[in-house]
Amino acid sequence: MELNNIIVVIGGLAFFLFGMSVLSASLKKVAGKRLEVILEKMTDHPLKGLMLGAVITIAMQSSSALTVMLVGLVNSGIMNIAQTVGVIMGSNIGTTLTAWILSLSGLKTDNILLSMLKPANFSPIMALIGVCLIMAAKEQKKKDLGQVLVGFAILMHGMEMMSDALAPLSEVPEFVDALTAFRNPFFGVLIGTLFTAVIQSSAASVGVLQALSLTGHITYGVAIPIIMGQNIGTCVTALLSTIGVSKNAKRVSVIHISFNLIGTTVGLILYLVFDWGMGLAIFDDAIKPFEIAAFHSIFNVVTTCLLLPFSKQLVNIAESVIKDDGNQEVFLDKRLLLAPAIAVKECKKKSALILQDAANGYMESMSLIGDYDSKSKDNIKELEERVDEMVESCNNFLIQLSSKDVSDSDSEIIATTLHTIGDMERISDYSLNLSTVAKKMEQADYDKKELKKSLKDTNKKLESLFENIMLAYENDDVSKANEVREQSEELVDQIKKAKKSDLKKLRKGKMDAEISVYLSDYLSISRRVVEHIQNIAEAIAI
């Protein structure tokens, strides 16, 4: 084999992997919100998860990426460990679609219509259409679709480059002799595992095997163990993604590995029975790309049928391997960035929790006016510190998310969320300020019952305002947001009048000077909080 052929094979592999990457990323963008909806419909039933896992993997064209995403979803508390079992099984089935498409490269026919099914014939047309969409389309969805077509064309071009460059190998005796080493099933499983682990894609690994099969020297006995090993190798990506995550998230990778190890073990035992025990001649026959795709699908479907009834046992295995140490899930897991549409929605949900904590902290601080309690003060401080941590985490996450390829609507949500969590943090800060004012007032000599009575109406309206803004924010309710804006304006006017009234009382000697200062602080803080609530409402209403 000449040096030129080796270079072409390496270049073809580079095109193939790059095309796979572009195709996967573009499909995720096109799927976008659909992935969101699918995951929202997730249930505890493994069969439902199986179907959804297959659909999502077909949409993402990467079972490894899905498993890594599952680690992030579990680590963030969005899914529980039991829900992932069916999804993982479905992902193994969904990833076999690529092999079926690639198998068309081995199609031989004189029929013009059937010949158009060959990727080498239709991929240039797809590339042309894709480039036209990317350059001419105004809508982002059409541009994304164009990238899907171009990604697929690049992938197929890489496949053709490898196939053409490997064709001379069929006449090289050294190559044929080298394949006898792969005839050992244990070695074949090991090679399949290592190669897939390196390129981190079982679909791409199967594609390379299909390209090699076009030489006519890859037998069933060589291919089958390699395919089984490829299923194990695809677990490496998920395994690496579990570094630094919660125990529960690590169990996702254990389930993935257990599923593929058990399936490969059973498959290898059957292989040894039919090959070494029964000596079937088919194992020495050359295998075609179509047959590789067929075995890849059959192996994963049979393994799934075998282990689906034992979903609970797989969870038990994961829990036995990874002992629970009480670790809490993280606020936002970076692995969610693999699916930007889901990440945007989850970040919005988490920001709603920030608003809830900020509101709870401030309402608790209001209750301290005239009725101070040191335990409540400590709780308010804890809430404020927690809000600060969540805001910092959310800010960092949103900044990273903004650099991803997201839709225009998701980009607006990112910008709005970044803006509103700043207002939420300020509300939380003011809760601490107000609790400090309450502590000072506790040391002053005044009629506490009378003071609480005078502030009752303002506090009640503030509580109502918080309840409405939380409803508006969680549900993106524009009408509710507009209602909050009107309430805010009315409350600001009421606070202004209260301050003027207190000032008049002070001048007439009807109010203690020290209490007047504290009341002024309370009203000023309340007004700033109302203005921040108003900012959040305006962001929703825009």
VEXDREN-2710 file (C-alpha; in Angstrom, 1 decimal):
% VEXDREN-2710
k/r/px/py/pz
1/MET/0.0/0.0/0.0
2/GLU/1.5/3.3/-1.1
3/LEU/2.1/6.3/1.2
4/ASN/-0.5/8.3/-0.8
5/ASN/-3.2/5.7/0.0
6/ILE/-2.4/6.0/3.7
7/ILE/-2.7/9.8/3.6
8/VAL/-6.0/9.5/1.8
9/VAL/-7.3/7.0/4.4
10/ILE/-6.3/9.4/7.2
11/GLY/-7.9/12.3/5.4
12/GLY/-11.0/10.3/4.7
13/LEU/-11.3/9.5/8.4
14/ALA/-10.9/13.2/9.3
15/PHE/-13.6/14.2/6.8
16/PHE/-15.8/11.3/8.1
17/LEU/-15.4/12.4/11.8
18/PHE/-15.8/16.1/11.0
19/GLY/-19.0/15.4/9.0
20/MET/-20.3/13.3/11.9
21/SER/-19.7/16.2/14.2
22/VAL/-21.3/18.8/12.0
23/LEU/-24.3/16.5/11.3
24/SER/-24.8/15.8/15.0
25/ALA/-24.5/19.5/16.1
26/SER/-26.8/20.6/13.3
27/LEU/-29.4/18.0/14.0
28/LYS/-29.5/19.0/17.6
29/LYS/-30.2/22.6/16.6
30/VAL/-32.9/21.5/14.2
31/ALA/-34.5/19.3/16.8
32/GLY/-34.1/22.0/19.5
33/LYS/-37.4/22.4/21.2
34/ARG/-38.5/19.0/20.1
35/LEU/-35.9/17.4/22.4
36/GLU/-37.2/19.6/25.2
37/VAL/-40.8/18.4/24.6
38/ILE/-39.6/14.8/24.4
39/LEU/-37.8/14.9/27.7
40/GLU/-40.7/16.7/29.4
41/LYS/-42.9/13.7/28.5
42/MET/-40.4/11.3/30.1
43/THR/-42.0/8.8/32.5
44/ASP/-40.7/6.1/34.9
45/HIS/-41.7/3.4/32.4
46/PRO/-38.6/1.9/30.7
47/LEU/-40.5/1.1/27.5
48/LYS/-41.5/4.8/27.1
49/GLY/-37.9/5.8/27.8
50/LEU/-36.7/3.2/25.3
51/MET/-38.7/4.8/22.5
52/LEU/-37.7/8.3/23.5
53/GLY/-34.0/7.3/23.8
54/ALA/-34.1/6.0/20.2
55/VAL/-35.8/9.1/18.9
56/ILE/-33.4/11.5/20.6
57/THR/-30.3/9.6/19.5
58/ILE/-31.6/9.6/15.9
59/ALA/-32.1/13.4/16.3
60/MET/-28.6/13.9/17.8
61/GLN/-26.8/11.1/15.9
62/SER/-24.7/10.3/19.0
63/SER/-25.5/7.9/21.8
64/SER/-22.5/9.1/23.6
65/ALA/-23.7/12.7/23.6
66/LEU/-27.1/11.6/24.9
67/THR/-25.6/9.6/27.7
68/VAL/-23.4/12.5/28.7
69/MET/-26.5/14.7/28.6
70/LEU/-28.3/12.2/30.8
71/VAL/-25.4/12.5/33.4
72/GLY/-26.0/16.3/33.4
73/LEU/-29.8/15.9/33.7
74/VAL/-29.5/13.5/36.7
75/ASN/-26.8/15.6/38.3
76/SER/-29.0/18.7/38.1
77/GLY/-32.0/16.8/39.5
78/ILE/-34.1/17.0/36.3
79/MET/-34.3/13.3/35.9
80/ASN/-34.0/10.4/38.4
81/ILE/-31.7/7.4/37.8
82/ALA/-34.6/5.0/37.0
83/GLN/-35.7/7.1/34.1
84/THR/-32.4/6.8/32.3
85/VAL/-32.4/3.0/31.9
86/GLY/-34.8/2.9/29.0
87/VAL/-33.3/6.0/27.4
88/ILE/-29.8/4.4/27.4
89/MET/-31.2/1.2/25.9
90/GLY/-33.1/3.2/23.2
91/SER/-29.9/5.2/22.4
92/ASN/-28.1/2.0/21.5
93/ILE/-30.8/1.2/19.0
94/GLY/-31.1/4.7/17.7
95/THR/-27.4/5.0/16.9
96/THR/-27.6/2.0/14.4
97/LEU/-29.5/4.2/11.9
98/THR/-26.2/5.7/10.7
99/ALA/-24.8/2.3/9.8
100/TRP/-27.9/1.6/7.7
101/ILE/-27.4/4.8/5.7
102/LEU/-23.6/4.1/5.3
103/SER/-24.4/0.5/4.1
104/LEU/-25.9/2.0/0.9
105/SER/-22.4/2.8/-0.2
106/GLY/-22.0/-0.9/-1.1
107/LEU/-25.1/-1.0/-3.3
108/LYS/-24.4/-2.4/-6.8
109/THR/-27.1/-1.9/-9.5
110/ASP/-27.5/-0.9/-13.1
111/ASN/-30.9/0.7/-12.4
112/ILE/-30.6/4.5/-12.5
113/LEU/-33.2/5.1/-9.9
114/LEU/-31.8/2.6/-7.4
115/SER/-28.2/3.8/-8.1
116/MET/-29.4/7.2/-6.7
117/LEU/-29.7/5.6/-3.3
118/LYS/-25.9/5.3/-3.2
119/PRO/-24.5/8.1/-1.0
120/ALA/-21.8/8.8/-3.5
121/ASN/-24.5/9.8/-6.0
122/PHE/-27.0/11.7/-3.9
123/SER/-24.6/13.3/-1.3
124/PRO/-23.3/15.9/-3.8
125/ILE/-26.8/17.0/-4.5
126/MET/-27.5/17.3/-0.8
127/ALA/-24.2/19.3/-0.4
128/LEU/-25.4/21.7/-3.1
129/ILE/-28.8/22.2/-1.6
130/GLY/-27.2/22.6/1.8
131/VAL/-24.8/25.3/0.7
132/CYS/-27.6/27.2/-1.1
133/LEU/-29.7/27.1/2.1
134/ILE/-26.8/28.3/4.2
135/MET/-25.9/31.2/1.9
136/ALA/-29.4/32.2/0.7
137/ALA/-31.9/31.4/3.4
138/LYS/-32.9/34.1/5.8
139/GLU/-34.5/31.9/8.5
140/GLN/-32.1/30.3/10.9
141/LYS/-34.0/27.0/10.8
142/LYS/-33.3/26.7/7.1
143/LYS/-29.7/27.5/7.6
144/ASP/-29.5/24.8/10.2
145/LEU/-31.1/22.3/7.8
146/GLY/-28.5/23.3/5.3
147/GLN/-25.8/22.5/7.8
148/VAL/-27.4/19.1/8.3
149/LEU/-27.2/18.4/4.6
150/VAL/-23.6/19.6/4.3
151/GLY/-22.5/17.6/7.3
152/PHE/-24.0/14.5/5.9
153/ALA/-22.3/15.1/2.5
154/ILE/-18.9/15.6/4.2
155/LEU/-19.4/12.4/6.2
156/MET/-20.2/10.4/3.0
157/HIS/-17.3/12.0/1.2
158/GLY/-15.0/10.8/3.9
159/MET/-16.5/7.4/3.7
160/GLU/-15.9/7.3/-0.1
161/MET/-12.3/8.5/0.4
162/MET/-11.6/5.7/2.9
163/SER/-13.3/3.0/0.7
164/ASP/-11.4/4.0/-2.4
165/ALA/-8.1/4.2/-0.6
166/LEU/-8.6/0.9/1.1
167/ALA/-9.6/-0.9/-2.0
168/PRO/-6.0/-1.8/-3.0
169/LEU/-5.6/-3.6/0.4
170/SER/-7.6/-6.5/-1.1
171/GLU/-4.5/-7.3/-3.2
172/VAL/-1.9/-6.9/-0.3
173/PRO/-1.1/-10.3/1.3
174/GLU/0.2/-8.7/4.4
175/PHE/-3.2/-7.0/5.0
176/VAL/-5.0/-10.3/4.5
177/ASP/-2.6/-12.0/6.9
178/ALA/-3.0/-9.3/9.5
179/LEU/-6.8/-9.8/9.6
180/THR/-6.3/-13.3/10.9
181/ALA/-5.2/-11.8/14.2
182/PHE/-8.7/-10.2/14.4
183/ARG/-10.2/-13.7/14.0
184/ASN/-9.7/-14.2/17.7
185/PRO/-13.0/-13.0/19.2
186/PHE/-11.5/-11.7/22.4
187/PHE/-8.9/-9.6/20.5
188/GLY/-11.7/-8.4/18.2
189/VAL/-13.8/-7.2/21.1
190/LEU/-10.7/-5.4/22.5
191/ILE/-9.9/-3.7/19.2
192/GLY/-13.5/-2.6/18.8
193/THR/-13.5/-1.2/22.3
194/LEU/-10.2/0.7/22.0
195/PHE/-10.9/2.2/18.5
196/THR/-14.4/3.4/19.5
197/ALA/-13.0/4.8/22.8
198/VAL/-10.4/6.8/20.8
199/ILE/-12.8/8.3/18.3
200/GLN/-15.7/8.4/20.8
201/SER/-18.4/7.4/18.4
202/SER/-19.7/3.9/17.8
203/ALA/-21.5/5.1/14.6
204/ALA/-18.3/6.4/13.2
205/SER/-16.4/3.2/14.3
206/VAL/-19.0/1.0/12.6
207/GLY/-18.6/3.2/9.5
208/VAL/-14.9/2.6/9.3
209/LEU/-15.5/-1.1/9.7
210/GLN/-18.0/-0.9/6.8
211/ALA/-15.4/0.9/4.7
212/LEU/-12.9/-1.9/5.4
213/SER/-15.5/-4.6/4.5
214/LEU/-15.6/-3.2/1.0
215/THR/-12.2/-4.8/0.4
216/GLY/-13.9/-8.2/0.7
217/HIS/-11.5/-9.5/3.4
218/ILE/-13.5/-8.7/6.5
219/THR/-15.3/-11.9/7.5
220/TYR/-18.3/-12.4/9.9
221/GLY/-15.8/-13.9/12.4
222/VAL/-13.8/-10.7/12.3
223/ALA/-16.6/-8.2/12.2
224/ILE/-19.0/-9.5/14.9
225/PRO/-16.6/-9.4/17.9
226/ILE/-15.5/-5.9/16.8
227/ILE/-19.1/-4.7/16.6
228/MET/-19.7/-6.0/20.1
229/GLY/-16.6/-4.3/21.4
230/GLN/-17.7/-1.0/19.7
231/ASN/-20.7/-1.0/22.0
232/ILE/-18.4/-1.1/25.0
233/GLY/-16.1/1.6/23.7
234/THR/-18.9/4.1/23.3
235/CYS/-19.3/4.1/27.1
236/VAL/-15.9/5.8/27.6
237/THR/-17.3/9.3/26.8
238/ALA/-20.0/9.0/29.4
239/LEU/-17.5/7.5/31.9
240/LEU/-15.2/10.5/31.5
241/SER/-18.2/12.9/31.9
242/THR/-18.9/11.6/35.4
243/ILE/-15.7/13.1/36.9
244/GLY/-16.8/15.5/39.6
245/VAL/-20.5/14.8/39.5
246/SER/-22.9/13.5/42.2
247/LYS/-23.0/9.8/43.0
248/ASN/-26.4/9.5/41.4
249/ALA/-25.1/10.9/38.1
250/LYS/-22.2/8.4/38.1
251/ARG/-24.7/5.6/38.2
252/VAL/-25.9/6.6/34.7
253/SER/-22.5/5.6/33.3
254/VAL/-22.5/2.4/35.4
255/ILE/-25.9/1.5/33.9
256/HIS/-24.6/2.2/30.4
257/ILE/-21.5/0.1/30.9
258/SER/-23.4/-2.7/32.6
259/PHE/-25.9/-2.9/29.8
260/ASN/-23.2/-3.1/27.1
261/LEU/-21.0/-5.5/29.1
262/ILE/-23.8/-7.9/29.8
263/GLY/-25.0/-7.7/26.2
264/THR/-21.4/-8.3/24.9
265/THR/-20.8/-11.2/27.3
266/VAL/-24.0/-13.0/26.2
267/GLY/-23.2/-12.2/22.6
268/LEU/-19.6/-13.5/22.9
269/ILE/-20.8/-16.8/24.6
270/LEU/-23.3/-17.4/21.7
271/TYR/-20.5/-16.5/19.2
272/LEU/-18.2/-19.1/20.8
273/VAL/-21.0/-21.7/20.8
274/PHE/-21.7/-21.2/17.1
275/ASP/-18.2/-20.7/15.9
276/TRP/-15.9/-22.9/18.1
277/GLY/-18.6/-25.3/19.3
278/MET/-20.6/-25.9/16.1
279/GLY/-18.0/-24.6/13.6
280/LEU/-20.5/-22.8/11.3
281/ALA/-18.9/-22.0/8.0
282/ILE/-20.5/-18.5/7.7
283/PHE/-18.0/-17.1/10.1
284/ASP/-15.3/-17.4/7.4
285/ASP/-17.5/-15.7/4.7
286/ALA/-16.9/-12.1/3.7
287/ILE/-19.3/-9.6/5.3
288/LYS/-20.9/-6.7/3.5
289/PRO/-21.7/-3.2/4.8
290/PHE/-25.4/-3.9/4.7
291/GLU/-24.8/-7.1/6.8
292/ILE/-22.7/-5.1/9.3
293/ALA/-25.6/-2.7/9.7
294/ALA/-28.0/-5.5/10.1
295/PHE/-25.9/-7.3/12.8
296/HIS/-25.3/-4.0/14.6
297/SER/-29.1/-3.4/14.8
298/ILE/-30.0/-7.0/15.7
299/PHE/-27.4/-7.2/18.4
300/ASN/-28.6/-4.0/20.1
301/VAL/-32.3/-4.9/19.7
302/VAL/-31.8/-8.4/21.1
303/THR/-29.7/-7.1/24.0
304/THR/-32.4/-4.5/24.8
305/CYS/-35.2/-7.2/24.7
306/LEU/-33.1/-9.4/27.0
307/LEU/-32.3/-6.7/29.6
308/LEU/-35.4/-4.4/29.5
309/PRO/-37.3/-6.6/31.9
310/PHE/-34.4/-6.3/34.3
311/SER/-34.3/-2.5/34.4
312/LYS/-34.7/-2.4/38.2
313/GLN/-31.8/-4.8/38.6
314/LEU/-29.6/-2.6/36.5
315/VAL/-30.4/0.3/38.8
316/ASN/-29.6/-2.0/41.8
317/ILE/-26.2/-2.8/40.2
318/ALA/-25.4/0.9/39.7
319/GLU/-26.4/1.6/43.3
320/SER/-24.3/-1.3/44.6
321/VAL/-21.2/-0.1/42.6
322/ILE/-21.7/3.6/43.5
323/LYS/-22.6/3.9/47.2
324/ASP/-24.7/6.8/48.2
325/ASP/-22.8/9.4/50.3
326/GLY/-25.6/12.0/50.5
327/ASN/-24.2/14.4/48.0
328/GLN/-26.7/16.9/46.6
329/GLU/-27.2/17.5/42.9
330/VAL/-25.5/20.5/41.4
331/PHE/-27.4/23.7/40.6
332/LEU/-26.7/23.7/36.9
333/ASP/-24.6/21.0/35.2
334/LYS/-22.3/22.1/32.3
335/ARG/-23.1/18.8/30.5
336/LEU/-26.5/20.4/29.8
337/LEU/-24.7/22.6/27.3
338/LEU/-24.7/19.6/25.0
339/ALA/-28.4/20.4/24.3
340/PRO/-28.7/24.2/24.4
341/ALA/-32.5/24.3/24.0
342/ILE/-32.8/22.1/27.1
343/ALA/-30.1/24.1/28.9
344/VAL/-32.0/27.4/28.3
345/LYS/-35.2/26.1/29.7
346/GLU/-33.5/24.5/32.7
347/CYS/-31.7/27.8/33.4
348/LYS/-35.0/29.6/33.3
349/LYS/-36.4/27.1/35.8
350/LYS/-33.5/27.6/38.1
351/SER/-33.8/31.4/37.9
352/ALA/-37.4/31.0/39.1
353/LEU/-36.0/29.3/42.2
354/ILE/-33.7/32.3/42.7
355/LEU/-36.7/34.6/42.6
356/GLN/-38.6/32.4/45.0
357/ASP/-35.7/32.4/47.6
358/ALA/-35.2/36.2/47.2
359/ALA/-39.0/36.7/47.7
360/ASN/-39.1/34.4/50.7
361/GLY/-36.1/36.2/52.3
362/TYR/-37.6/39.6/51.8
363/MET/-41.0/38.6/53.1
364/GLU/-39.4/37.1/56.2
365/SER/-37.4/40.3/56.8
366/MET/-40.7/42.3/56.7
367/SER/-42.1/40.2/59.4
368/LEU/-39.2/41.2/61.7
369/ILE/-40.3/44.8/61.8
370/GLY/-41.7/45.2/65.3
371/ASP/-41.2/41.5/66.0
372/TYR/-37.5/40.8/65.8
373/ASP/-36.2/37.2/66.0
374/SER/-32.5/36.3/65.8
375/LYS/-33.2/32.9/64.3
376/SER/-35.2/34.5/61.4
377/LYS/-32.3/36.9/60.9
378/ASP/-29.9/33.9/60.5
379/ASN/-32.3/32.2/58.1
380/ILE/-32.5/35.4/56.0
381/LYS/-28.7/35.5/55.8
382/GLU/-28.6/31.9/54.7
383/LEU/-31.1/32.6/52.0
384/GLU/-29.2/35.6/50.8
385/GLU/-25.9/33.6/50.6
386/ARG/-27.7/30.9/48.7
387/VAL/-29.1/33.4/46.3
388/ASP/-25.7/34.8/45.7
389/GLU/-24.3/31.4/44.9
390/MET/-27.2/30.5/42.6
391/VAL/-26.9/33.8/40.8
392/GLU/-23.1/33.4/40.2
393/SER/-23.7/29.8/39.0
394/CYS/-26.5/30.9/36.7
395/ASN/-24.5/33.9/35.4
396/ASN/-21.5/31.7/34.4
397/PHE/-23.8/29.1/32.9
398/LEU/-25.7/31.7/30.8
399/ILE/-22.5/33.3/29.6
400/GLN/-21.2/29.9/28.4
401/LEU/-24.6/29.1/26.9
402/SER/-24.7/32.4/25.0
403/SER/-21.6/31.3/23.0
404/LYS/-23.4/28.2/21.8
405/ASP/-25.5/28.0/18.6
406/VAL/-29.0/28.8/19.9
407/SER/-32.1/30.0/18.3
408/ASP/-33.1/33.7/18.3
409/SER/-35.9/33.0/20.8
410/ASP/-33.5/31.2/23.1
411/SER/-31.0/34.0/22.7
412/GLU/-33.6/36.4/23.9
413/ILE/-34.4/34.2/26.9
414/ILE/-30.7/34.1/27.8
415/ALA/-30.4/37.9/27.6
416/THR/-33.6/38.4/29.7
417/THR/-32.6/35.9/32.3
418/LEU/-29.1/37.5/32.7
419/HIS/-30.9/40.8/33.2
420/THR/-33.5/39.7/35.7
421/ILE/-31.3/37.6/38.0
422/GLY/-29.4/40.8/38.7
423/ASP/-32.7/42.3/40.0
424/MET/-33.4/39.1/42.0
425/GLU/-30.0/39.3/43.7
426/ARG/-30.6/43.0/44.7
427/ILE/-33.9/42.0/46.2
428/SER/-32.1/39.4/48.3
429/ASP/-29.5/41.9/49.3
430/TYR/-32.2/44.3/50.5
431/SER/-33.8/41.5/52.6
432/LEU/-30.5/41.5/54.6
433/ASN/-30.5/45.3/54.8
434/LEU/-34.1/45.3/56.1
435/SER/-33.4/42.7/58.7
436/THR/-30.6/44.9/60.0
437/VAL/-33.0/47.9/60.2
438/ALA/-35.4/45.6/62.1
439/LYS/-32.7/44.7/64.6
440/LYS/-32.0/48.4/65.3
441/MET/-35.7/49.1/65.7
442/GLU/-35.9/46.3/68.3
443/GLN/-33.5/48.3/70.5
444/ALA/-35.5/51.5/70.3
445/ASP/-38.4/52.5/72.6
446/TYR/-41.7/52.8/70.7
447/ASP/-45.2/51.3/70.3
448/LYS/-44.5/48.2/68.3
449/LYS/-48.2/47.2/67.9
450/GLU/-49.0/50.6/66.5
451/LEU/-46.1/50.5/64.1
452/LYS/-47.0/47.0/62.8
453/LYS/-50.6/48.2/62.3
454/SER/-49.4/51.2/60.2
455/LEU/-47.2/49.0/58.0
456/LYS/-49.7/46.2/57.6
457/ASP/-51.2/47.5/54.3
458/THR/-47.8/48.1/52.7
459/ASN/-46.5/44.7/53.7
460/LYS/-49.7/43.0/52.5
461/LYS/-49.4/44.7/49.0
462/LEU/-45.7/43.7/48.9
463/GLU/-46.5/40.1/49.6
464/SER/-49.2/40.2/46.9
465/LEU/-46.7/41.7/44.5
466/PHE/-44.2/38.9/45.1
467/GLU/-46.8/36.3/44.6
468/ASN/-47.9/37.8/41.3
469/ILE/-44.3/38.3/39.9
470/MET/-43.4/34.7/40.7
471/LEU/-46.5/33.5/38.8
472/ALA/-45.7/35.8/35.9
473/TYR/-42.1/34.7/35.8
474/GLU/-42.7/31.0/36.1
475/ASN/-45.4/31.0/33.4
476/ASP/-44.1/33.8/31.2
477/ASP/-47.5/35.4/31.7
478/VAL/-47.5/38.8/30.0
479/SER/-50.9/39.8/31.3
480/LYS/-49.9/39.0/34.8
481/ALA/-46.6/40.9/34.3
482/ASN/-48.6/43.9/33.2
483/GLU/-50.7/43.6/36.3
484/VAL/-47.6/43.6/38.4
485/ARG/-46.3/46.7/36.6
486/GLU/-49.6/48.5/37.5
487/GLN/-49.4/47.3/41.1
488/SER/-45.8/48.4/41.4
489/GLU/-46.6/52.0/40.2
490/GLU/-49.5/52.2/42.7
491/LEU/-47.3/50.9/45.6
492/VAL/-44.4/53.3/44.7
493/ASP/-46.9/56.2/44.9
494/GLN/-48.2/54.8/48.3
495/ILE/-44.7/54.6/49.7
496/LYS/-44.0/58.2/48.6
497/LYS/-47.1/59.4/50.4
498/ALA/-46.2/57.4/53.5
499/LYS/-42.8/59.0/53.6
500/LYS/-44.3/62.5/53.3
501/SER/-46.8/61.7/56.0
502/ASP/-44.1/60.5/58.4
503/LEU/-42.1/63.6/57.7
504/LYS/-45.1/65.8/58.7
505/LYS/-45.5/63.8/61.9
506/LEU/-41.9/64.3/62.7
507/ARG/-42.1/68.1/62.2
508/LYS/-45.2/68.3/64.4
509/GLY/-43.5/66.3/67.1
510/LYS/-45.9/63.4/66.8
511/MET/-43.1/60.8/65.9
512/ASP/-39.8/59.9/67.6
513/ALA/-36.8/61.1/65.5
514/GLU/-35.0/57.7/65.8
515/ILE/-38.1/55.7/64.7
516/SER/-38.6/58.2/61.9
517/VAL/-35.1/57.4/60.5
518/TYR/-35.8/53.6/60.7
519/LEU/-39.2/54.0/59.0
520/SER/-37.6/56.1/56.3
521/ASP/-35.0/53.3/55.7
522/TYR/-37.8/50.7/55.6
523/LEU/-39.8/52.7/53.1
524/SER/-36.7/53.5/50.9
525/ILE/-35.7/49.8/50.9
526/SER/-39.3/48.8/50.0
527/ARG/-39.4/51.2/47.2
528/ARG/-36.2/49.9/45.7
529/VAL/-37.5/46.3/46.0
530/VAL/-40.7/47.3/44.2
531/GLU/-38.7/48.9/41.4
532/HIS/-36.6/45.7/41.0
533/ILE/-39.9/43.7/40.8
534/GLN/-41.1/46.2/38.2
535/ASN/-37.9/45.6/36.2
536/ILE/-38.5/41.9/36.2
537/ALA/-42.2/42.4/35.1
538/GLU/-41.1/44.7/32.3
539/ALA/-38.6/42.1/31.0
540/ILE/-41.4/39.5/30.9
541/ALA/-43.8/41.9/29.2
542/ILE/-41.4/42.9/26.4
END
